[in-house]
């Protein structure tokens, strides 16, 4: 059903990375989520009231929160798809993350309210009627949620939407909670204990836990997280496909929301090639990155003295020393400035944030080993921290 609607209502759905396609796919799946969750809410609410079951009513409220989540998600996709303007030159893509945060807060509120009513049910228990319609309603809910999980996972992967993947996980969690509620309702046939209310408390804790995790997943991209390895590999593949480039470093990816990425990097080129040729090559790489990754790219050119054999040898030696300290450490912008009494080796060293040694210890470790091998050479090292 959902795939059929997307094919009919979303022109260009075969190009899912285009911002307008992402937005429309998000709107269609959001509208379907609202429809399904409202149906489940009404059905469970009626059955919960008729059977006096706190757990079923709680599960109904969970579906109501999911409907609210779908509304917020749909609005978020629409607002996030707005074009950049004078006040927001980088676009509005991060609204999608903010909408996800609102959804998570709504989930937490529902969990808190369910917890309160469940505790009241434990303190003041009431009889629960285990009826065939109530059980049938819960089984139907399981089937609907399984379908919602399937299409949200499928289209979330296609358009690379963290919000839709979170919605799919929420549907999976709903299946778990509904299964527990179903078992609680059936158990009332065999015991007089307020199992229903205890299950309601457990369900409330589960909903709160899901809401907190969802909040964390939406706050992290707002604070700034590193890009995926696959995205970085694709950047390197595109840049290194141009023969004028011998290496890249200082890659920075700014994420302003889905479809709104900005990339900056340094490209190493031979210092002996024609400047106009190199400039044209850099322009072409920026265009390739924009076309392939739907981003803006800015590339800084770093000339490399590829004919100085001593420079290349010393560079490789410094890299080997750095990697012996930590294999993830890299070196770039290696330069040699000879003088009458000594030679300065100037370079940048990129160090991961979780390396145990301090910057001073790292500089001393590399400098002392280079000076031991080359007594007349001093290292002038600048420590960089990786943004990827």
C-alpha positions as a Python dict, from the first residue, in 0.01 Angstrom:
ca = {
    (1, 'X'): (0, 0, 0),
    (2, 'X'): (264, 254, 105),
    (3, 'X'): (497, 171, -185),
    (4, 'X'): (199, 198, -421),
    (5, 'X'): (112, 544, -284),
    (6, 'X'): (474, 660, -315),
    (7, 'X'): (490, 543, -677),
    (8, 'X'): (166, 729, -755),
    (9, 'X'): (219, 1046, -548),
    (10, 'X'): (596, 1106, -561),
    (11, 'X'): (731, 1198, -906),
    (12, 'X'): (1095, 1097, -937),
    (13, 'X'): (1078, 849, -648),
    (14, 'X'): (1358, 652, -819),
    (15, 'X'): (1597, 938, -725),
    (16, 'X'): (1543, 928, -347),
    (17, 'X'): (1840, 1149, -252),
    (18, 'X'): (1690, 1459, -411),
    (19, 'X'): (1561, 1687, -132),
    (20, 'X'): (1212, 1727, -280),
    (21, 'X'): (1178, 1348, -323),
    (22, 'X'): (1291, 1285, 37),
    (23, 'X'): (1037, 1537, 161),
    (24, 'X'): (746, 1386, -32),
    (25, 'X'): (835, 1029, 67),
    (26, 'X'): (849, 1143, 432),
    (27, 'X'): (510, 1310, 399),
    (28, 'X'): (345, 1001, 245),
    (29, 'X'): (484, 762, 506),
    (30, 'X'): (396, 1011, 781),
    (31, 'X'): (36, 1036, 658),
    (32, 'X'): (7, 657, 648),
    (33, 'X'): (149, 640, 1001),
    (34, 'X'): (-114, 885, 1124),
    (35, 'X'): (-394, 682, 961),
    (36, 'X'): (-282, 347, 1104),
    (37, 'X'): (-209, 480, 1453),
    (38, 'X'): (-541, 665, 1483),
    (39, 'X'): (-724, 343, 1386),
    (40, 'X'): (-527, 143, 1642),
    (41, 'X'): (-579, 407, 1910),
    (42, 'X'): (-957, 412, 1865),
    (43, 'X'): (-985, 33, 1852),
    (44, 'X'): (-767, -28, 2159),
    (45, 'X'): (-924, 255, 2358),
    (46, 'X'): (-1272, 113, 2306),
    (47, 'X'): (-1158, -241, 2391),
    (48, 'X'): (-957, -120, 2689),
    (49, 'X'): (-1254, 67, 2836),
    (50, 'X'): (-1495, -222, 2775),
    (51, 'X'): (-1257, -476, 2930),
    (52, 'X'): (-1140, -243, 3212),
    (53, 'X'): (-777, -305, 3109),
    (54, 'X'): (-517, -42, 3204),
    (55, 'X'): (-258, -215, 2983),
    (56, 'X'): (-479, -198, 2672),
    (57, 'X'): (-564, 167, 2740),
    (58, 'X'): (-194, 233, 2792),
    (59, 'X'): (-116, 62, 2461),
    (60, 'X'): (-385, 281, 2300),
    (61, 'X'): (-219, 593, 2440),
    (62, 'X'): (109, 469, 2300),
    (63, 'X'): (-53, 454, 1955),
    (64, 'X'): (-193, 804, 2006),
    (65, 'X'): (160, 929, 2081),
    (66, 'X'): (276, 752, 1764),
    (67, 'X'): (7, 937, 1566),
    (68, 'X'): (131, 1263, 1716),
    (69, 'X'): (484, 1156, 1628),
    (70, 'X'): (380, 1097, 1268),
    (71, 'X'): (218, 1441, 1250),
    (72, 'X'): (532, 1607, 1384),
    (73, 'X'): (749, 1399, 1151),
    (74, 'X'): (539, 1494, 849),
    (75, 'X'): (552, 1864, 938),
    (76, 'X'): (925, 1828, 1000),
    (77, 'X'): (985, 1680, 655),
    (78, 'X'): (787, 1962, 492),
    (79, 'X'): (970, 2239, 680),
    (80, 'X'): (1310, 2072, 636),
    (81, 'X'): (1256, 2069, 259),
    (82, 'X'): (1225, 2448, 238),
    (83, 'X'): (1488, 2615, 21),
    (84, 'X'): (1764, 2826, 180),
    (85, 'X'): (1679, 3192, 235),
    (86, 'X'): (1850, 3509, 356),
    (87, 'X'): (1799, 3418, 723),
    (88, 'X'): (1894, 3052, 680),
    (89, 'X'): (2155, 3030, 399),
    (90, 'X'): (2232, 2665, 483),
    (91, 'X'): (1869, 2559, 448),
    (92, 'X'): (1624, 2420, 702),
    (93, 'X'): (1729, 2055, 704),
    (94, 'X'): (1798, 2038, 1077),
    (95, 'X'): (1427, 2093, 1145),
    (96, 'X'): (1394, 1719, 1076),
    (97, 'X'): (1614, 1654, 1381),
    (98, 'X'): (1418, 1903, 1593),
    (99, 'X'): (1091, 1730, 1497),
    (100, 'X'): (1245, 1400, 1607),
    (101, 'X'): (1331, 1556, 1943),
    (102, 'X'): (970, 1673, 1988),
    (103, 'X'): (853, 1320, 1908),
    (104, 'X'): (1081, 1176, 2175),
    (105, 'X'): (953, 1423, 2435),
    (106, 'X'): (595, 1326, 2350),
    (107, 'X'): (685, 960, 2398),
    (108, 'X'): (832, 1036, 2741),
    (109, 'X'): (518, 1225, 2848),
    (110, 'X'): (298, 931, 2745),
    (111, 'X'): (521, 691, 2936),
    (112, 'X'): (500, 904, 3250),
    (113, 'X'): (119, 926, 3233),
    (114, 'X'): (87, 550, 3178),
    (115, 'X'): (314, 488, 3476),
    (116, 'X'): (91, 701, 3701),
    (117, 'X'): (-230, 523, 3597),
    (118, 'X'): (-65, 181, 3632),
    (119, 'X'): (53, 253, 3987),
    (120, 'X'): (-304, 361, 4073),
    (121, 'X'): (-421, 28, 3928),
    (122, 'X'): (-184, -160, 4160),
    (123, 'X'): (-304, 38, 4463),
    (124, 'X'): (-671, 14, 4367),
    (125, 'X'): (-708, -298, 4146),
    (126, 'X'): (-1017, -365, 3936),
    (127, 'X'): (-1130, -676, 3748),
    (128, 'X'): (-1020, -714, 3384),
    (129, 'X'): (-1244, -890, 3131),
    (130, 'X'): (-1056, -1113, 2886),
    (131, 'X'): (-1281, -1102, 2579),
    (132, 'X'): (-1235, -1242, 2230),
    (133, 'X'): (-1278, -898, 2063),
    (134, 'X'): (-1005, -752, 2287),
    (135, 'X'): (-765, -1033, 2200),
    (136, 'X'): (-852, -1003, 1829),
    (137, 'X'): (-786, -628, 1845),
    (138, 'X'): (-440, -682, 1994),
    (139, 'X'): (-350, -946, 1733),
    (140, 'X'): (-464, -712, 1455),
    (141, 'X'): (-248, -439, 1611),
    (142, 'X'): (56, -668, 1596),
    (143, 'X'): (2, -726, 1224),
    (144, 'X'): (-44, -354, 1149),
    (145, 'X'): (267, -259, 1347),
    (146, 'X'): (470, -528, 1170),
    (147, 'X'): (370, -373, 837),
    (148, 'X'): (456, -21, 963),
    (149, 'X'): (796, -143, 1081),
    (150, 'X'): (860, -299, 739),
    (151, 'X'): (780, 7, 527),
    (152, 'X'): (955, 253, 758),
    (153, 'X'): (1272, 45, 760),
    (154, 'X'): (1252, 1, 381),
    (155, 'X'): (1195, 366, 286),
    (156, 'X'): (1409, 499, 572),
    (157, 'X'): (1702, 308, 425),
    (158, 'X'): (1622, 423, 70),
    (159, 'X'): (1610, 796, 157),
    (160, 'X'): (1866, 764, 440),
    (161, 'X'): (1634, 913, 704),
    (162, 'X'): (1723, 869, 1071),
    (163, 'X'): (1374, 988, 1163),
    (164, 'X'): (1205, 709, 962),
    (165, 'X'): (1445, 450, 1101),
    (166, 'X'): (1354, 572, 1451),
    (167, 'X'): (986, 536, 1359),
    (168, 'X'): (1052, 179, 1242),
    (169, 'X'): (1225, 97, 1571),
    (170, 'X'): (931, 252, 1757),
    (171, 'X'): (693, 22, 1562),
    (172, 'X'): (907, -275, 1658),
    (173, 'X'): (893, -165, 2023),
    (174, 'X'): (514, -134, 1992),
    (175, 'X'): (498, -495, 1875),
    (176, 'X'): (688, -602, 2186),
    (177, 'X'): (469, -397, 2419),
    (178, 'X'): (146, -516, 2254),
    (179, 'X'): (262, -877, 2285),
    (180, 'X'): (320, -822, 2658),
    (181, 'X'): (-24, -660, 2693),
    (182, 'X'): (-182, -956, 2511),
    (183, 'X'): (-19, -1199, 2753),
    (184, 'X'): (-133, -984, 3048),
    (185, 'X'): (-494, -986, 2930),
    (186, 'X'): (-490, -1364, 2878),
    (187, 'X'): (-333, -1414, 3224),
    (188, 'X'): (-639, -1257, 3391),
    (189, 'X'): (-826, -1582, 3320),
    (190, 'X'): (-587, -1768, 3552),
    (191, 'X'): (-515, -1527, 3840),
    (192, 'X'): (-676, -1252, 4046),
    (193, 'X'): (-350, -1060, 4085),
    (194, 'X'): (-340, -714, 3916),
    (195, 'X'): (-105, -845, 3645),
    (196, 'X'): (-254, -592, 3405),
    (197, 'X'): (-140, -298, 3622),
    (198, 'X'): (207, -444, 3677),
    (199, 'X'): (242, -490, 3303),
    (200, 'X'): (134, -126, 3265),
    (201, 'X'): (424, -16, 3487),
    (202, 'X'): (670, -226, 3288),
    (203, 'X'): (527, -85, 2965),
    (204, 'X'): (561, 271, 3101),
    (205, 'X'): (929, 212, 3183),
    (206, 'X'): (980, 65, 2835),
    (207, 'X'): (815, 369, 2670),
    (208, 'X'): (1024, 611, 2879),
    (209, 'X'): (1342, 424, 2788),
    (210, 'X'): (1251, 438, 2417),
    (211, 'X'): (1174, 810, 2442),
    (212, 'X'): (1508, 888, 2609),
    (213, 'X'): (1698, 687, 2346),
    (214, 'X'): (1509, 862, 2067),
    (215, 'X'): (1595, 1201, 2221),
    (216, 'X'): (1962, 1107, 2231),
    (217, 'X'): (1956, 998, 1866),
    (218, 'X'): (1812, 1335, 1757),
    (219, 'X'): (2027, 1553, 1985),
    (220, 'X'): (2354, 1399, 1865),
    (221, 'X'): (2329, 1519, 1501),
    (222, 'X'): (2230, 1864, 1629),
    (223, 'X'): (2548, 1875, 1838),
    (224, 'X'): (2753, 1739, 1547),
    (225, 'X'): (2857, 1380, 1480),
    (226, 'X'): (3123, 1247, 1241),
    (227, 'X'): (3012, 1126, 897),
    (228, 'X'): (2986, 757, 821),
    (229, 'X'): (3287, 562, 696),
    (230, 'X'): (3096, 486, 375),
    (231, 'X'): (3048, 859, 309),
    (232, 'X'): (3417, 932, 373),
    (233, 'X'): (3523, 643, 150),
    (234, 'X'): (3303, 781, -127),
    (235, 'X'): (3461, 1128, -90),
    (236, 'X'): (3810, 978, -115),
    (237, 'X'): (3711, 764, -413),
    (238, 'X'): (3578, 1065, -606),
    (239, 'X'): (3873, 1293, -526),
    (240, 'X'): (4144, 1032, -586),
    (241, 'X'): (3992, 934, -923),
    (242, 'X'): (4160, 1250, -1061),
    (243, 'X'): (4521, 1174, -1145),
    (244, 'X'): (4643, 1523, -1047),
    (245, 'X'): (4569, 1447, -678),
    (246, 'X'): (4816, 1234, -483),
    (247, 'X'): (4645, 1246, -142),
    (248, 'X'): (4383, 1415, 74),
    (249, 'X'): (4364, 1525, 437),
    (250, 'X'): (4183, 1764, 673),
    (251, 'X'): (3842, 1642, 555),
    (252, 'X'): (3558, 1824, 732),
    (253, 'X'): (3187, 1749, 677),
    (254, 'X'): (2930, 1997, 805),
    (255, 'X'): (2582, 1846, 827),
    (256, 'X'): (2298, 2099, 811),
    (257, 'X'): (2035, 1827, 774),
    (258, 'X'): (1956, 1562, 511),
    (259, 'X'): (2061, 1683, 168),
    (260, 'X'): (2241, 1986, 318),
    (261, 'X'): (2605, 1884, 362),
    (262, 'X'): (2913, 2101, 313),
    (263, 'X'): (3255, 1941, 260),
    (264, 'X'): (3599, 2097, 287),
    (265, 'X'): (3927, 1915, 235),
    (266, 'X'): (4292, 1959, 139),
    (267, 'X'): (4410, 1795, -185),
    (268, 'X'): (4780, 1719, -230),
    (269, 'X'): (4912, 1796, -580),
    (270, 'X'): (5255, 1816, -737),
    (271, 'X'): (5421, 2155, -697),
    (272, 'X'): (5560, 2126, -1049),
    (273, 'X'): (5235, 2105, -1246),
    (274, 'X'): (5078, 2399, -1427),
    (275, 'X'): (4875, 2617, -1189),
    (276, 'X'): (4587, 2665, -1435),
    (277, 'X'): (4565, 2290, -1496),
    (278, 'X'): (4553, 2220, -1120),
    (279, 'X'): (4290, 2489, -1065),
    (280, 'X'): (4071, 2341, -1339),
    (281, 'X'): (4113, 1992, -1188),
    (282, 'X'): (4010, 2117, -842),
    (283, 'X'): (3702, 2283, -992),
    (284, 'X'): (3605, 1956, -1161),
    (285, 'X'): (3645, 1761, -836),
    (286, 'X'): (3418, 2008, -655),
    (287, 'X'): (3156, 1964, -927),
    (288, 'X'): (3186, 1584, -907),
    (289, 'X'): (3137, 1588, -530),
    (290, 'X'): (2834, 1817, -564),
    (291, 'X'): (2677, 1595, -829),
    (292, 'X'): (2753, 1258, -667),
    (293, 'X'): (2696, 1344, -300),
    (294, 'X'): (2444, 1631, -327),
    (295, 'X'): (2666, 1867, -129),
    (296, 'X'): (2870, 2185, -149),
    (297, 'X'): (3246, 2128, -160),
    (298, 'X'): (3546, 2356, -105),
    (299, 'X'): (3895, 2220, -174),
    (300, 'X'): (4225, 2371, -60),
    (301, 'X'): (4525, 2288, -278),
    (302, 'X'): (4845, 2169, -104),
    (303, 'X'): (5155, 2161, -330),
    (304, 'X'): (5393, 1870, -265),
    (305, 'X'): (5761, 1870, -360),
    (306, 'X'): (5761, 1527, -522),
    (307, 'X'): (6113, 1564, -668),
    (308, 'X'): (6296, 1608, -336),
    (309, 'X'): (6397, 1252, -247),
    (310, 'X'): (6534, 1348, 95),
    (311, 'X'): (6207, 1521, 181),
    (312, 'X'): (6001, 1218, 75),
    (313, 'X'): (6227, 981, 272),
    (314, 'X'): (6208, 1190, 591),
    (315, 'X'): (5831, 1222, 550),
    (316, 'X'): (5787, 845, 530),
    (317, 'X'): (6014, 798, 833),
    (318, 'X'): (5808, 1045, 1042),
    (319, 'X'): (5486, 873, 935),
    (320, 'X'): (5623, 534, 1041),
    (321, 'X'): (5721, 670, 1384),
    (322, 'X'): (5376, 828, 1433),
    (323, 'X'): (5197, 506, 1333),
    (324, 'X'): (5411, 306, 1577),
    (325, 'X'): (5259, 521, 1854),
    (326, 'X'): (4903, 480, 1721),
    (327, 'X'): (4815, 337, 1375),
    (328, 'X'): (4543, 601, 1331),
    (329, 'X'): (4781, 899, 1352),
    (330, 'X'): (4854, 1059, 1014),
    (331, 'X'): (5099, 1326, 898),
    (332, 'X'): (5058, 1583, 621),
    (333, 'X'): (5200, 1915, 492),
    (334, 'X'): (5556, 1789, 546),
    (335, 'X'): (5812, 2060, 467),
    (336, 'X'): (6188, 2093, 512),
    (337, 'X'): (6360, 2425, 581),
    (338, 'X'): (6741, 2385, 575),
    (339, 'X'): (6967, 2623, 771),
    (340, 'X'): (7339, 2664, 848),
    (341, 'X'): (7330, 2489, 1189),
    (342, 'X'): (7018, 2269, 1160),
    (343, 'X'): (6722, 2177, 941),
    (344, 'X'): (6361, 2225, 1049),
    (345, 'X'): (6111, 1955, 960),
    (346, 'X'): (5767, 2119, 970),
    (347, 'X'): (5450, 1912, 952),
    (348, 'X'): (5098, 1861, 1088),
    (349, 'X'): (5006, 1548, 1282),
    (350, 'X'): (4638, 1443, 1294),
    (351, 'X'): (4560, 1269, 1624),
    (352, 'X'): (4230, 1097, 1722),
    (353, 'X'): (4057, 1240, 2030),
    (354, 'X'): (4089, 919, 2233),
    (355, 'X'): (4469, 877, 2211),
    (356, 'X'): (4598, 841, 2569),
    (357, 'X'): (4913, 1055, 2531),
    (358, 'X'): (4892, 1432, 2569),
    (359, 'X'): (4981, 1662, 2280),
    (360, 'X'): (5310, 1750, 2449),
    (361, 'X'): (5398, 1382, 2496),
    (362, 'X'): (5315, 1304, 2134),
    (363, 'X'): (5529, 1587, 2002),
    (364, 'X'): (5819, 1482, 2227),
    (365, 'X'): (5789, 1115, 2127),
    (366, 'X'): (5806, 1185, 1753),
    (367, 'X'): (6065, 1469, 1778),
    (368, 'X'): (6307, 1273, 1998),
    (369, 'X'): (6305, 967, 1770),
    (370, 'X'): (6353, 1178, 1458),
    (371, 'X'): (6636, 1373, 1626),
    (372, 'X'): (6799, 1046, 1737),
    (373, 'X'): (6812, 934, 1374),
    (374, 'X'): (6899, 1281, 1240),
    (375, 'X'): (7082, 1489, 1508),
    (376, 'X'): (7080, 1809, 1300),
    (377, 'X'): (6705, 1800, 1234),
    (378, 'X'): (6443, 1966, 1453),
    (379, 'X'): (6073, 1884, 1429),
    (380, 'X'): (5817, 2165, 1432),
    (381, 'X'): (5489, 1980, 1480),
    (382, 'X'): (5136, 2113, 1484),
    (383, 'X'): (4874, 1880, 1637),
    (384, 'X'): (4543, 1856, 1452),
    (385, 'X'): (4231, 1675, 1573),
    (386, 'X'): (4024, 1481, 1322),
    (387, 'X'): (3667, 1593, 1249),
    (388, 'X'): (3575, 1265, 1081),
}
